[in-house]
Amino acid sequence: MNDKPTMRAITQDTFGGPEVLRLTEVPRPEPVPHEVLVRVRAAGVNPVDWKTREGGGMAGALSAPPFVLGWDVSGVVEQVGFGVHTLEVGDEVYGMPSFPREAGAYAEYVTAPARHFARKPATLDHDHAAAVPLAALTAWQALTVTAGVTAGQRVLIHGAAGGVGHFAVQFAKHLGAHVTGTARAPKHAWLRELGADELVDYTAVRFEDEVRDIDVVLDLIGDEHDRTSTRSLDTLRPGGILVAVPSGVSPELMEGARERGLRASAYLVEPDGDSLATIAGLIDKGGITVEVEDVLPLAEAAEAHRRGEEGRTRGKLTLHVA
């Protein structure tokens, strides 16, 4: 007789569309030294989730299906492993644990190294806190570490109204930059409220015809969509940098940047509890807004993927777990 505890989780037995996601019972994980067991209250939904579900994204870092998707977690520490000194049982935490390896956030429990988590923003409930880690860390690390944005610089953000984009607009403004964003016209008023100085409706004009003398381009769209990264080189001033997040930097793009006296860098987010603590502080001080378009129950993960893949989400979608 198997007496090991189980939990509800969204699993998939094969790669494919949203229909491969199903709610089932799986063994509950146990923390090893330096790990914590977190009771998940909510999980964020990100583009990397549905790309991985299809066999792209981070599928190469996971074992073959079945597996549990998801990297955004907000919840409560239920158990701590030997050697954990940063968190205690009962702490409300949020994090992007184990990325790009399996974290299994679409479930009632996750285990991961304690330093992949931070105490969640006190001003957010779990449904909103779960929207923060992956998107906010991507924006924060790309702007502060990879691009090294400083006050007075001009920053162009493609996909400004999305999950990463709406954080990037706010972080760039916090760092003292002049912020230009690309987004559909109906989202311009909201983005101005977040701090954008200029906005370009990419469906109405070619952004490279409207924008010049940019120091940093944060491209959250990629060359696979109308050569956005390559076209962005035309907007940069000499010495400027293009940070391409979703599709990376091809050898051709790298060479094209070098020939113009520009820099181009790929980027992939990594777990960082210290940066999450900094971000939580900014949120609690009222300087950063977290936009959640909708909260769906865990059982409706497939519907969340369908909606996310339409590419029209303002901010983020999250899954309420418990």
WOVEN-V390913 format. One record per residue. N is the residue number from 0. PHI is phi as a letter, one per 30 degrees, with the letter a starting at -180 (none if undefined). NEAR is the number of other C-alpha atoms within 12 Angstrom. Layout:
BEGIN
N	PHI	NEAR
N	PHI	NEAR
END
This chain:
BEGIN
0	none	3
1	c	6
2	c	7
3	d	12
4	d	14
5	c	18
6	a	27
7	d	28
8	a	38
9	c	37
10	b	34
11	b	32
12	c	24
13	a	22
14	d	26
15	l	21
16	d	24
17	e	29
18	d	23
19	d	27
20	d	36
21	b	29
22	d	27
23	b	22
24	c	19
25	b	25
26	d	21
27	d	24
28	d	28
29	b	26
30	d	24
31	c	19
32	e	18
33	i	23
34	c	32
35	b	42
36	c	41
37	c	46
38	d	38
39	d	43
40	c	38
41	a	45
42	b	55
43	d	54
44	c	55
45	b	46
46	e	38
47	d	34
48	d	44
49	d	37
50	d	27
51	d	36
52	e	41
53	d	28
54	j	26
55	c	20
56	h	27
57	c	30
58	e	29
59	d	17
60	c	18
61	c	24
62	d	19
63	d	20
64	e	24
65	d	23
66	a	35
67	c	43
68	d	53
69	j	53
70	b	49
71	d	52
72	b	56
73	b	51
74	a	44
75	b	34
76	d	37
77	c	27
78	a	28
79	c	31
80	d	25
81	e	19
82	j	17
83	d	24
84	b	16
85	c	25
86	b	32
87	b	25
88	e	23
89	j	17
90	d	26
91	d	32
92	b	46
93	b	56
94	a	55
95	b	50
96	d	42
97	i	33
98	e	35
99	c	27
100	d	25
101	d	32
102	c	37
103	i	42
104	d	52
105	d	51
106	a	47
107	d	42
108	b	41
109	b	53
110	b	40
111	a	39
112	e	35
113	e	40
114	d	31
115	d	40
116	c	51
117	b	40
118	d	40
119	d	41
120	e	37
121	d	24
122	d	22
123	c	31
124	d	26
125	d	37
126	d	38
127	d	40
128	d	47
129	d	50
130	d	48
131	d	54
132	e	55
133	d	49
134	d	48
135	d	51
136	d	43
137	e	42
138	d	46
139	d	44
140	d	35
141	d	39
142	d	46
143	d	26
144	c	20
145	d	27
146	c	33
147	i	26
148	d	36
149	b	23
150	e	19
151	j	17
152	d	28
153	c	36
154	c	49
155	c	53
156	c	54
157	d	45
158	i	43
159	d	49
160	c	46
161	d	43
162	e	44
163	d	45
164	e	47
165	d	48
166	d	48
167	d	50
168	e	53
169	d	43
170	d	43
171	d	46
172	d	36
173	e	29
174	d	26
175	j	23
176	d	32
177	d	31
178	c	42
179	c	45
180	b	48
181	c	44
182	a	39
183	d	27
184	e	21
185	d	18
186	c	27
187	d	28
188	d	20
189	d	26
190	d	37
191	d	26
192	d	20
193	d	34
194	k	33
195	d	37
196	d	28
197	b	31
198	b	37
199	b	34
200	d	27
201	d	28
202	d	13
203	c	14
204	b	16
205	d	20
206	e	31
207	d	26
208	d	17
209	c	22
210	b	32
211	b	24
212	h	25
213	c	33
214	d	39
215	b	47
216	c	59
217	c	56
218	c	47
219	c	44
220	c	35
221	j	30
222	d	27
223	d	19
224	c	17
225	h	15
226	h	24
227	e	36
228	d	45
229	d	36
230	d	28
231	d	45
232	e	43
233	d	32
234	c	35
235	d	33
236	d	26
237	e	21
238	i	22
239	d	33
240	b	41
241	c	50
242	c	49
243	c	43
244	c	38
245	d	33
246	c	27
247	i	29
248	b	30
249	d	21
250	e	14
251	d	15
252	d	30
253	d	25
254	d	18
255	d	22
256	d	31
257	d	20
258	d	15
259	c	21
260	i	19
261	c	29
262	c	32
263	b	38
264	b	33
265	d	30
266	a	28
267	b	29
268	d	32
269	b	31
270	e	36
271	a	29
272	d	31
273	d	26
274	d	33
275	d	39
276	d	30
277	d	26
278	d	41
279	e	35
280	d	21
281	d	27
282	d	28
283	d	21
284	d	15
285	i	18
286	d	24
287	b	31
288	c	34
289	c	43
290	c	35
291	c	32
292	d	25
293	a	24
294	c	32
295	c	28
296	d	28
297	e	37
298	d	27
299	c	27
300	e	43
301	d	33
302	d	27
303	d	35
304	d	38
305	e	26
306	d	26
307	d	30
308	d	25
309	d	14
310	i	23
311	c	21
312	d	32
313	c	31
314	i	39
315	b	44
316	c	45
317	b	48
318	c	44
319	d	35
320	c	33
321	a	24
END
